[in-house]
């Protein structure tokens, strides 16, 4: 299976790839830049916007632009020409500890935006992170707590199951939750113990058959698990730290993979660490639902 470099850009912490069907373009973020990038699929034109604070996760906004989880809250972003990024805070967040930010996030099938928080210094291993839901009623109270590094957020094709991981080396697990029509998660159970597989469970995506694709950070792989938690296949990327994957392309049959550039890349990886990769994995994704709050 061919895994190709998408463009010339290299990110410090590439995250949250997001395909826009209306624009036929891929968005993604660099948390630490902090910045937002967009690649137009037909022209291959690459644009970049600098953000006012660290940006970790994005989703489409039904009113145009993007909804984003940043350091201090949830924002509505409007990327404009010439690097102008209009931004408006939609909700502030009261973090449980100092030096926290949002991390992984996306919209569910009903257009509600979910995002987890974390202490920036992972070495502290502080379980102060929580999962919030943002919808027409505003930012929820924590719905899941005790997280160190929340990741792996994804939703089954029918929207009734939610996945969430903690990618910290001390945890390395993925859980499944039942999601009711009001967006309340329940029935938490272990879905994958990644201690039994290579890598840490980072960002994820779901295909039309319900397969759960998750980046195996530190292992240079992306794993696909069946809905019953069985490892179905793995694909390799040429760097050690894939961060998040997302389906996209005109037929939603491409898998885009963002990566992290370590301070000291492993031998032979310096030129590619932090790149966005693209492959055709033999599965089709589901169009992301725009935020409808």
Residue frames relative to the residue before (quaternion, step in Angstrom):
aa qw qx qy qz dx dy dz
X 1.0000 0.0000 0.0000 0.0000 0.00 0.00 0.00
X 0.3540 -0.7523 0.5206 0.1944 3.57 -0.74 1.07
X 0.0718 -0.7561 0.6501 0.0243 3.55 -0.99 0.96
X 0.0815 -0.8461 0.5261 -0.0241 3.56 -0.39 1.28
X 0.5054 -0.6042 0.5192 0.3316 3.55 -1.27 0.47
X 0.4229 -0.7451 0.4638 0.2256 3.57 -0.79 1.04
X 0.7999 -0.1038 0.1298 0.5767 3.60 0.87 -0.95
X 0.6896 -0.5177 0.3330 0.3815 3.57 -1.29 0.07
X 0.5511 0.6464 -0.4033 0.3404 3.59 1.15 -0.35
X 0.0999 -0.7575 0.6417 0.0670 3.55 -1.21 0.71
X 0.2103 -0.8069 0.5474 0.0717 3.57 -0.77 1.08
X 0.5276 -0.5928 0.4974 0.3503 3.53 -1.27 0.44
X 0.7735 -0.0452 0.0611 0.6292 3.58 0.89 -1.00
X 0.0924 -0.8218 0.5621 0.0107 3.56 0.14 1.31
X 0.0871 0.8098 -0.5664 0.1261 3.56 -0.75 1.10
X 0.8631 0.2698 -0.1399 0.4032 3.49 -1.50 0.01
X 0.0683 0.7829 -0.6127 0.0838 3.64 0.56 1.04
X 0.0176 -0.8067 0.5862 -0.0722 3.56 -0.91 0.98
X 0.2191 -0.7851 0.5688 0.1101 3.57 -0.65 1.13
X 0.1967 -0.7613 0.6090 0.1041 3.57 -0.94 0.97
X 0.3206 -0.7664 0.5205 0.1973 3.63 -0.39 1.15
X 0.6460 0.5322 -0.3336 0.4338 3.61 0.98 -0.76
X 0.7517 0.3739 -0.2017 0.5044 3.57 0.97 -0.84
X 0.2399 -0.7643 0.5411 0.2559 3.57 1.25 -0.46
X 0.5316 0.5880 -0.4003 0.4597 3.51 0.83 1.13
X 0.3271 -0.7205 0.5779 0.1996 3.53 -1.27 0.51
X 0.1510 -0.7479 0.6412 0.0816 3.54 -1.01 0.95
X 0.1306 0.7584 -0.6384 0.0156 3.54 -1.30 0.38
X 0.3630 -0.7408 0.5275 0.2032 3.58 -1.24 0.28
X 0.2080 -0.6800 0.6735 0.2016 3.50 -1.43 0.24
X 0.3986 -0.7664 0.4455 0.2353 3.57 -0.24 1.30
X 0.7879 0.3829 -0.1893 0.4436 3.54 0.70 -1.07
X 0.4740 0.6936 -0.4535 0.2977 3.65 1.12 -0.27
X 0.3787 0.6104 -0.1070 -0.6874 1.73 1.40 -2.03
X 0.0527 0.8387 -0.5362 0.0795 3.58 -0.92 0.78
X 0.3046 -0.7091 0.6144 0.1641 3.48 -1.43 0.37
X 0.0992 -0.7987 0.5923 0.0375 3.59 -0.89 0.92
X 0.0778 -0.7757 0.6251 0.0382 3.54 -1.26 0.55
X 0.0924 -0.7819 0.6154 0.0376 3.55 -0.94 0.96
X 0.3074 -0.7363 0.5774 0.1732 3.55 -0.70 1.12
X 0.4501 -0.7475 0.4173 0.2540 3.55 -0.63 1.13
X 0.7092 0.4691 -0.2826 0.4440 3.61 0.84 -0.87
X 0.7707 0.3498 -0.1896 0.4977 3.59 0.89 -0.89
X 0.2908 -0.7621 0.5001 0.2907 3.58 1.28 -0.52
X 0.3440 0.7303 -0.5139 0.2902 3.57 1.13 0.59
X 0.2067 -0.7874 0.5755 0.0775 3.56 -0.84 1.06
X 0.0511 -0.7824 0.6207 0.0029 3.58 -0.90 1.01
X 0.1049 -0.7943 0.5972 0.0384 3.54 -1.19 0.57
X 0.0982 -0.7763 0.6217 0.0359 3.55 -1.11 0.83
X 0.3479 -0.7066 0.5745 0.2226 3.56 -1.04 0.79
X 0.2966 -0.7751 0.5399 0.1406 3.57 -0.94 0.95
X 0.5759 -0.6308 0.3974 0.3354 3.60 -1.12 0.62
X 0.7794 0.0190 -0.0303 0.6256 3.60 1.23 -0.33
X 0.7254 -0.4308 0.2831 0.4562 3.57 -1.24 0.26
X 0.1400 -0.7856 0.6019 0.0313 3.54 -0.90 1.04
X 0.1673 -0.8458 0.5048 0.0423 3.56 -0.65 1.12
X 0.8241 0.0185 0.0410 0.5646 3.61 0.94 -0.80
X 0.1065 -0.7955 0.5962 0.0205 3.54 -1.12 0.75
X 0.0363 -0.7467 0.6620 0.0540 3.51 -1.39 0.38
X 0.5957 -0.5435 0.4371 0.3983 3.55 -1.24 0.33
X 0.2458 -0.7424 0.6046 0.1509 3.57 -1.19 0.62
X 0.4899 -0.6932 0.4469 0.2825 3.59 -0.78 1.05
X 0.6799 0.4744 -0.2853 0.4809 3.59 1.19 -0.48
X 0.6479 -0.4776 0.3157 0.5025 3.57 1.31 0.11
X 0.7642 0.3154 -0.2550 0.5014 3.53 -1.08 0.68
X 0.5528 -0.6073 0.4801 0.3085 3.52 -1.27 -0.53
X 0.2705 -0.6754 0.6438 0.2371 3.53 -1.33 0.33
X 0.0725 -0.8333 0.5472 -0.0303 3.58 -0.88 0.96
X 0.2873 -0.7007 0.6229 0.1961 3.52 -1.22 0.65
X 0.0471 -0.8153 0.5765 -0.0276 3.56 -0.63 1.15
X 0.7683 -0.3308 0.2266 0.4990 3.60 -1.04 -0.57
X 0.8215 0.3050 -0.1174 0.4673 3.55 0.72 -1.10
X 0.8208 -0.1306 0.0928 0.5483 3.59 1.19 -0.07
X 0.6223 -0.4946 0.4474 0.4097 3.51 -1.37 -0.48
X 0.1035 -0.8186 0.5650 0.0026 3.57 -0.84 1.03
X 0.2988 -0.6744 0.6351 0.2293 3.52 -1.38 0.40
X 0.1177 -0.8158 0.5660 0.0158 3.55 -0.66 1.17
X 0.0783 -0.7581 0.6451 0.0549 3.54 -1.14 0.76
X 0.1995 -0.7829 0.5775 0.1173 3.62 -0.28 1.19
X 0.1053 -0.8007 0.5896 0.0151 3.57 -0.76 1.09
X 0.6726 -0.4874 0.3496 0.4333 3.60 -1.23 0.23
X 0.8249 0.2754 -0.2109 0.4464 3.50 -1.38 0.38
X 0.6884 -0.5373 0.2820 0.3973 3.57 1.03 0.78
X 0.4745 0.6632 -0.4481 0.3663 3.59 1.24 0.28
X 0.0611 -0.7970 0.6009 -0.0024 3.57 -0.74 1.09
X 0.1945 -0.7684 0.6023 0.0946 3.56 -0.48 1.21
X 0.0151 0.8149 -0.5776 0.0462 3.56 -0.87 0.91
X 0.0398 -0.7790 0.6257 -0.0109 3.52 -1.13 0.81
X 0.3977 -0.7186 0.5178 0.2395 3.55 -0.83 1.01
X 0.2458 -0.7751 0.5705 0.1154 3.56 -0.89 1.01
X 0.7907 -0.0621 0.0713 0.6048 3.56 1.10 -0.72
X 0.3038 -0.7212 0.5918 0.1931 3.53 -1.11 0.73
X 0.2614 -0.7611 0.5741 0.1509 3.55 -1.19 0.55
X 0.2829 -0.7276 0.6011 0.1710 3.56 -1.08 0.81
X 0.2212 -0.8051 0.5389 0.1122 3.56 -0.11 1.29
X 0.5232 -0.6629 0.4523 0.2869 3.55 -1.18 0.64
X 0.7910 0.1372 -0.0659 0.5926 3.59 1.22 -0.36
X 0.6295 -0.5334 0.4035 0.3955 3.54 -1.30 0.17
X 0.8448 0.2070 -0.1506 0.4698 3.54 -1.34 0.46
X 0.4003 0.6811 -0.5043 0.3486 3.54 0.78 1.13
X 0.0538 -0.7692 0.6353 0.0420 3.54 -1.33 0.31
X 0.5722 -0.5207 0.4716 0.4232 3.53 -1.33 0.05
X 0.2088 -0.7570 0.6036 0.1377 3.55 -1.25 0.44
X 0.8466 -0.0283 0.0338 0.5305 3.60 -0.61 -1.06
X 0.1792 0.7905 -0.5732 0.1205 3.59 -1.07 0.71
X 0.1023 0.7701 -0.6266 0.0620 3.55 -1.31 0.41
X 0.5488 -0.5907 0.4689 0.3607 3.57 -1.33 0.06
X 0.4044 -0.6687 0.5601 0.2749 3.54 -1.20 0.59
X 0.7318 -0.4459 0.2858 0.4290 3.59 -1.28 0.02
X 0.6685 0.4687 -0.3027 0.4918 3.59 1.25 -0.23
X 0.5705 -0.6298 0.3722 0.3733 3.60 1.24 0.11
X 0.4672 0.6256 -0.4745 0.4065 3.58 1.17 0.58
X 0.3442 -0.7556 0.5284 0.1772 3.57 -0.94 0.93
X 0.1074 -0.7914 0.6016 0.0139 3.54 -0.78 1.11
X 0.1127 0.7923 -0.5940 0.0827 3.59 -0.99 0.78
X 0.2916 -0.7582 0.5635 0.1501 3.54 -1.09 0.82
X 0.3095 -0.7434 0.5657 0.1777 3.55 -1.22 0.52
X 0.0528 -0.8003 0.5972 0.0081 3.55 -1.24 0.49
X 0.4963 -0.5703 0.5505 0.3542 3.54 -1.33 0.33
X 0.5122 -0.6967 0.4059 0.2958 3.56 -0.70 1.09
X 0.7089 0.4179 -0.2591 0.5057 3.59 0.94 -0.81
X 0.2603 -0.8058 0.5133 0.1393 3.58 -0.12 1.28
X 0.5688 0.6167 -0.3829 0.3868 3.58 1.15 -0.53
X 0.6065 0.5651 -0.3520 0.4347 3.59 1.19 -0.47
X 0.1986 -0.8255 0.5030 0.1613 3.58 1.26 -0.50
X 0.3028 0.7704 -0.5073 0.2395 3.59 0.98 0.82
X 0.2999 -0.7738 0.5300 0.1746 3.63 -0.65 1.03
X 0.2663 0.7894 -0.5017 0.2329 3.58 0.85 1.04
X 0.5223 0.6650 -0.3999 0.3536 3.57 1.28 -0.14
X 0.0869 -0.7824 0.6162 0.0248 3.54 -1.18 0.70
X 0.3774 -0.6867 0.5666 0.2550 3.55 -1.33 0.23
X 0.1238 -0.7835 0.6075 0.0414 3.56 -0.88 1.05
X 0.2271 -0.6998 0.6524 0.1816 3.52 -1.40 0.34
X 0.1061 -0.7814 0.6126 0.0544 3.58 -0.97 0.87
X 0.1456 0.7850 -0.5836 0.1481 3.57 -0.70 1.13
X 0.8011 -0.2871 0.1933 0.4884 3.58 -1.21 -0.38
X 0.6709 0.4819 -0.2965 0.4793 3.59 1.19 -0.43
X 0.6268 -0.5423 0.3349 0.4482 3.58 1.26 0.04
X 0.7092 -0.4223 0.3431 0.4482 3.53 -1.29 -0.39
X 0.3969 -0.7449 0.4890 0.2201 3.56 -0.69 1.10
X 0.5659 -0.4900 0.5097 0.4242 3.49 -1.37 0.05
X 0.6720 -0.4797 0.3416 0.4490 3.62 -1.15 0.31
X 0.2333 -0.7895 0.5585 0.1018 3.55 -0.87 1.03
X 0.7357 0.0835 -0.0903 0.6660 3.54 1.32 -0.39
X 0.0627 -0.8124 0.5791 0.0276 3.60 -0.85 0.87
X 0.6854 0.5133 -0.3430 0.3861 3.56 -1.32 -0.13
X 0.4655 0.6846 -0.4364 0.3524 3.57 1.20 0.49
X 0.3303 -0.7167 0.5748 0.2164 3.56 -1.11 0.69
X 0.7948 -0.0541 0.0768 0.5996 3.58 0.75 -1.07
X 0.1515 -0.8238 0.5398 0.0837 3.62 0.14 1.24
X 0.1021 0.7769 -0.6061 0.1367 3.53 -0.94 1.01
X 0.7450 0.4917 -0.2561 0.3711 3.52 -1.32 -0.41
X 0.3423 0.7679 -0.4890 0.2325 3.59 1.22 0.32
X 0.2296 0.7485 -0.5909 0.1946 3.57 -0.81 1.06
X 0.2685 -0.7649 0.5720 0.1250 3.54 -1.30 0.42
X 0.5407 -0.6286 0.4565 0.3228 3.55 -1.04 0.82
X 0.6803 -0.5042 0.3253 0.4208 3.62 -1.16 0.42
X 0.7290 0.4075 -0.2512 0.4893 3.61 1.00 -0.70
X 0.5086 -0.6939 0.3921 0.3256 3.59 1.29 0.03
X 0.5693 0.6385 -0.3685 0.3639 3.59 1.23 0.01
X 0.7374 0.3138 -0.2083 0.5607 3.57 1.26 -0.20
X 0.1479 -0.7664 0.6210 0.0714 3.54 -1.05 0.87
X 0.2010 -0.7585 0.6099 0.1111 3.53 -1.08 0.83
X 0.0412 0.7761 -0.6273 0.0499 3.55 -1.13 0.74
X 0.1162 -0.7924 0.5953 0.0650 3.57 -0.95 0.87
X 0.2039 -0.6772 0.6699 0.2257 3.48 -1.45 0.07
X 0.2232 -0.8382 0.4902 0.0854 3.54 -0.35 1.29
X 0.4052 0.7143 -0.4916 0.2897 3.60 1.20 0.06
X 0.5950 -0.6082 0.3837 0.3589 3.62 -0.98 0.78
X 0.6637 0.5067 -0.3158 0.4507 3.61 1.12 -0.53
X 0.7295 0.4004 -0.2284 0.5053 3.60 1.24 -0.28
X 0.1404 0.8495 -0.5050 0.0596 3.61 0.55 -1.22
X 0.5226 0.6143 -0.4342 0.4012 3.55 0.77 1.06
X 0.2262 -0.7251 0.6337 0.1468 3.53 -1.34 0.50
X 0.1449 -0.7854 0.5979 0.0691 3.55 -0.97 0.92
X 0.2544 -0.7137 0.6256 0.1858 3.53 -1.31 0.43
X 0.1213 -0.7698 0.6250 0.0452 3.55 -1.16 0.78
X 0.3903 -0.6389 0.5945 0.2933 3.55 -1.26 0.42
X 0.1604 -0.7950 0.5818 0.0607 3.58 -0.90 0.95
X 0.2530 -0.7825 0.5467 0.1575 3.59 -0.65 1.07
X 0.7325 -0.4512 0.2813 0.4251 3.58 -1.28 0.14
X 0.6696 0.4818 -0.2956 0.4819 3.59 1.18 -0.48
X 0.5325 -0.6531 0.3958 0.3651 3.58 1.28 0.06
X 0.4554 0.6576 -0.4689 0.3746 3.57 1.09 0.72
X 0.2744 -0.7803 0.5381 0.1623 3.60 -0.65 1.08
X 0.0837 0.7863 -0.6081 0.0704 3.55 -1.06 0.79
X 0.7517 0.4123 -0.2747 0.4353 3.54 -1.31 0.01
X 0.1431 0.8274 -0.5322 0.1081 3.57 1.01 0.74
X 0.1390 0.7683 -0.6163 0.1033 3.57 -0.96 0.94
X 0.5815 -0.5806 0.4369 0.3659 3.53 -1.21 0.50
X 0.2115 -0.7763 0.5861 0.0954 3.55 -0.90 1.02
X 0.7899 -0.0349 0.0518 0.6100 3.60 0.92 -0.91
X 0.1929 -0.7085 0.6641 0.1403 3.52 -1.08 0.81
X 0.2274 -0.8214 0.5102 0.1151 3.56 -0.16 1.29
X 0.4627 0.6448 -0.4665 0.3905 3.60 1.22 0.06
X 0.6629 0.4893 -0.2945 0.4842 3.58 1.27 -0.35
X 0.7318 0.3476 -0.2007 0.5508 3.58 1.30 -0.10
X 0.6098 -0.5561 0.3982 0.4005 3.61 -1.16 0.36
X 0.8196 0.3091 -0.2197 0.4295 3.55 -1.11 0.76
X 0.4625 -0.6378 0.5455 0.2858 3.49 -1.44 0.16
X 0.4850 -0.7103 0.4288 0.2764 3.65 -0.87 0.88
X 0.0560 -0.8268 0.5592 -0.0210 3.58 -0.14 1.32
X 0.8386 -0.1828 0.1195 0.4990 3.62 -0.96 -0.78
X 0.1832 -0.8233 0.5368 0.0231 3.56 -1.11 0.74
X 0.1212 -0.7470 0.6469 0.0945 3.53 -1.43 0.16
X 0.2794 -0.7447 0.5836 0.1634 3.57 -1.28 0.42
X 0.3028 -0.7529 0.5544 0.1847 3.59 -1.01 0.82
X 0.7384 -0.4455 0.2822 0.4202 3.56 -1.32 0.13
X 0.6798 0.4629 -0.2885 0.4903 3.59 1.19 -0.45
X 0.5864 -0.5950 0.3656 0.4104 3.58 1.26 0.09
X 0.4115 0.7055 -0.4799 0.3204 3.58 1.23 0.18
X 0.2818 -0.7650 0.5669 0.1182 3.54 -0.98 0.97
X 0.1217 -0.7989 0.5890 0.0123 3.56 -0.48 1.29
X 0.0462 0.8212 -0.5640 0.0733 3.59 -0.61 1.11
X 0.4611 -0.6810 0.5034 0.2650 3.52 -0.99 0.92
X 0.2443 -0.7534 0.5972 0.1266 3.54 -0.91 0.99
X 0.2098 -0.8103 0.5408 0.0834 3.53 0.10 1.36
X 0.7957 0.2410 -0.2625 0.4898 3.54 -1.11 0.91
X 0.7124 0.4238 -0.2652 0.4925 3.62 1.21 -0.21
X 0.3931 -0.7463 0.4653 0.2683 3.61 1.23 -0.18
X 0.6259 0.5231 -0.3398 0.4681 3.57 1.08 0.71
X 0.1942 -0.6996 0.6620 0.1862 3.51 -1.42 0.20
X 0.1930 -0.7987 0.5647 0.0769 3.57 -0.71 1.11
X 0.1821 -0.7306 0.6396 0.1548 3.55 -1.23 0.55
X 0.1138 -0.7764 0.6189 0.0347 3.53 -0.90 1.06
X 0.4616 -0.6577 0.5194 0.2907 3.56 -1.07 0.74
X 0.6813 -0.5065 0.3234 0.4181 3.63 -1.17 0.34
X 0.6843 0.4445 -0.3024 0.4927 3.61 1.19 -0.32
X 0.6326 -0.5999 0.3104 0.3790 3.58 1.26 0.40
X 0.4986 0.6499 -0.4347 0.3743 3.61 1.21 0.27
X 0.4440 -0.6705 0.5229 0.2826 3.59 -0.95 0.88
X 0.2130 -0.8227 0.5228 0.0667 3.53 -0.55 1.24
X 0.7690 -0.1856 0.1503 0.5930 3.58 0.99 -0.86
X 0.1781 -0.7515 0.6222 0.1278 3.54 -1.33 0.26
X 0.1166 -0.7609 0.6312 0.0953 3.53 -1.13 0.66
X 0.3693 -0.7460 0.5242 0.1799 3.54 -1.11 0.77
X 0.1635 -0.7370 0.6458 0.1140 3.52 -1.19 0.69
X 0.5542 -0.6815 0.3744 0.2971 3.61 -1.05 0.69
X 0.6732 0.3824 -0.3203 0.5458 3.59 1.18 0.52
X 0.5827 -0.6504 0.3768 0.3090 3.56 -1.15 0.56
X 0.7968 0.3475 -0.1449 0.4726 3.60 1.09 -0.63
X 0.0039 0.7692 -0.6370 0.0509 3.61 0.25 1.22
X 0.2646 -0.8185 0.4991 0.1040 3.57 -0.87 0.97
X 0.7914 -0.1343 0.1112 0.5859 3.60 0.87 -0.86
X 0.1804 -0.7747 0.5981 0.0982 3.55 -1.16 0.63
X 0.0087 -0.7839 0.6208 -0.0108 3.54 -1.25 0.52
X 0.4199 -0.6820 0.5368 0.2655 3.54 -1.10 0.72
X 0.1679 0.7770 -0.5945 0.1211 3.54 -1.15 0.67
X 0.4664 0.6372 -0.5273 0.3137 3.51 -1.32 -0.31
X 0.7069 -0.4863 0.2993 0.4174 3.62 -1.18 0.44
X 0.7689 0.3030 -0.1737 0.5356 3.61 1.05 -0.71
X 0.4308 -0.7209 0.4354 0.3243 3.60 1.31 0.17
X 0.5241 0.6408 -0.4066 0.3865 3.56 1.13 0.64
X 0.5709 0.5385 -0.3951 0.4775 3.57 1.26 0.39
X 0.2239 -0.7482 0.6073 0.1458 3.55 -1.14 0.64
X 0.1776 -0.7745 0.6032 0.0687 3.55 -0.71 1.18
X 0.0962 -0.8091 0.5797 -0.0025 3.57 -0.91 0.95
X 0.1887 -0.7688 0.6016 0.1070 3.58 -0.65 1.11
X 0.1728 -0.8023 0.5675 0.0660 3.56 -1.18 0.59
X 0.4301 -0.6759 0.5479 0.2408 3.52 -1.37 0.32
X 0.2855 -0.7390 0.5847 0.1747 3.57 -1.07 0.78
X 0.2917 -0.7708 0.5357 0.1839 3.63 -0.37 1.15
X 0.6506 -0.5107 0.3831 0.4113 3.55 -1.23 0.42
X 0.7639 0.0971 -0.0592 0.6352 3.56 1.11 -0.75
X 0.2509 -0.7931 0.5338 0.1521 3.62 -0.11 1.23
X 0.5736 -0.5750 0.4448 0.3776 3.60 -1.10 0.59
X 0.6749 -0.5028 0.3426 0.4175 3.59 -1.15 0.49
X 0.8219 0.2326 -0.1977 0.4809 3.54 -0.92 0.98
X 0.6839 0.5021 -0.2902 0.4426 3.61 1.23 -0.12
X 0.4135 0.7531 -0.4529 0.2382 3.61 1.22 -0.19
X 0.6920 0.4948 -0.2894 0.4388 3.60 0.94 -0.81
X 0.7707 0.3714 -0.1822 0.4847 3.61 1.12 -0.58
X 0.5134 0.6518 -0.4319 0.3536 3.61 1.13 -0.40
X 0.7765 0.2870 -0.2425 0.5058 3.57 -0.82 1.02
X 0.5139 0.6423 -0.4196 0.3839 3.59 1.27 -0.01
X 0.3718 -0.6406 0.6055 0.2912 3.52 -1.40 0.20
X 0.1684 -0.7936 0.5808 0.0673 3.56 -0.86 0.99
X 0.1389 -0.7710 0.6156 0.0858 3.54 -1.28 0.45
X 0.0420 0.7852 -0.6154 0.0551 3.53 -1.05 0.85
X 0.3567 -0.6876 0.5788 0.2549 3.55 -1.30 0.28
X 0.1615 -0.8783 0.4444 0.0709 3.59 0.07 1.30
X 0.5455 -0.6247 0.4087 0.3810 3.60 1.21 -0.06
X 0.6688 0.3890 -0.3062 0.5547 3.56 1.19 0.57
X 0.3234 -0.7333 0.5642 0.1984 3.57 -1.24 0.37
X 0.3631 -0.7524 0.5152 0.1913 3.51 -1.01 0.87
X 0.4712 -0.6330 0.5412 0.2905 3.51 -1.41 -0.04
X 0.5036 -0.6530 0.4684 0.3172 3.59 -0.87 0.92
X 0.4648 -0.6816 0.4947 0.2732 3.56 -0.92 0.93
X 0.3937 -0.7063 0.5422 0.2286 3.57 -1.02 0.86
X 0.4332 -0.7007 0.5062 0.2553 3.57 -0.96 0.87
X 0.5683 -0.5822 0.4621 0.3530 3.54 -1.20 0.59
X 0.1585 -0.8270 0.5389 0.0239 3.57 -0.80 1.10
X 0.3583 0.7754 -0.4694 0.2236 3.56 1.18 0.33
